[in-house]
Amino acid sequence: MLSQIKDAFGDEAKEVEDKLKASDKKRNGEFSGRWGELADEIQDVEECEVQDLDMGKQSLRLAHEIRDLNAYSLDRLQQQAESLDRTQHHLKETDNNLNQANRTLDGMENGLGHVKNIFTPNVHKNKVGAFEKLDRTVNAGKEDYTDIPILIKHPNDFLEPGLFRFGEKRFRCVNSERQEIKKYSYIYGQVYQIIVRARHQHLDIKFKDSQDRFRCCTSFMQAVVNELFLRTKPGQILLIHEPETRRFQYGNLAIREMTLRGARSDGEGIETTSDEAFTSSTANYASLLSGAPGTVQEAQEVQDSQINDLSKLVSDIDSINAAMSGELRRQNGQLDDINKQTNKTLLKANETTFRTTKLK
């Protein structure tokens, strides 16, 4: 029927068709005016992807459980450390007692041994005192450090991307995978000279009592020099500028903050929230949904908060795991020492028993 009307009346038929469709929409529950705008907004919300906030809550709950379990395990490791210390102390006491027993047996077996005991001091008497509890507290906190991007210049002039990591007690280089390069690890007291080379963005660091030098290329030259001067004693380092090199200020905390604050942009939806350089970032994807309905933006803000909380928990778990690994390695080494000491004491006890038996 409509096709026949279109053929006969052309544009007028199209207007009739539009009115018929509009009437059908009203019969289907759609509205015009302000109610129509509300209906359109609801439709926009339905078309946006809905954030799964329940999954975020479940992830946070599991992360909390894992962190608490790891913290409990770390606490038990610290208790075990005290038990190992007591065991080691008891072994020392036993070994010392056996030494005193053998000294006594020396005097009982023959006259020469008796004379020796008279004229030689008893070094085993009161040698081992009472057990003193050692501080075995394991610090699960992360080291406070500053990372500065550089190109590491190896002795063969090969350039490798990496980071200068300035920690509390030492500074070292880490590669692009954040793994420490052992041969490029120094304490601050070793540094005595920094040379700003005329070659573009080249820097040399020289050390006391050594012919070695560390070479790197970096556009953050001022930041590197500033960190070294901030973390060393006044007057320790001599800064040398080769001819035609740019002078700059250094030794100021404000320079650290100003130089590194805007040093890196992580891209859309990411914000850096730290005074240090190149630390972990936080999610802020809600800022990308400015055109989305308010309910969607609010849900995204909640999800951003969940992601950030989860990131902090994962970081805590990683720190605790690293602390546990270090303590386990230490305790394994202590167990090896205890095993060797136990075998030595056992042999000495067998020897003492044999000598005692011969006196009968």
Salt bridges, closest charged atoms under 4 A:
GLU17 OE1 - LYS6 NZ 3.37
GLU17 OE2 - LYS21 NZ 3.75
ASP18 OD2 - LYS14 NZ 3.62
ASP24 OD1 - ARG27 NH2 1.72
GLU65 OE2 - ARG61 NH1 3.10
ASP68 OD1 - ARG67 NE 3.96
GLU82 OE2 - ARG86 NH2 3.40
GLU82 OE1 - LYS133 NZ 3.52
ASP85 OD2 - ARG136 NE 2.94
GLU93 OE1 - HIS90 ND1 3.67
ASP95 OD1 - LYS348 NZ 2.92
ASP106 OD2 - LYS116 NZ 3.06
ASP106 OD1 - ARG355 NH2 2.48
GLU109 OE1 - ARG355 NH2 2.94
GLU143 OE1 - ARG172 NH2 2.94
ASP147 OD2 - ARG165 NH2 2.78
ASP157 OD1 - ARG215 NH2 2.90
GLU160 OE1 - HIS154 NE2 2.74
GLU180 OE2 - ARG170 NH1 2.94
ASP204 OD2 - ARG197 NH1 2.99
ASP204 OD2 - ARG213 NH1 2.73
GLU227 OE1 - ARG231 NE 2.87
GLU227 OE2 - ARG256 NE 2.57
GLU242 OE2 - ARG197 NE 2.88
GLU257 OE2 - ARG261 NH2 2.07
ASP266 OD1 - ARG264 NH2 2.90
ASP316 OD2 - ARG67 NH1 3.47
GLU327 OE2 - ARG330 NH2 2.97
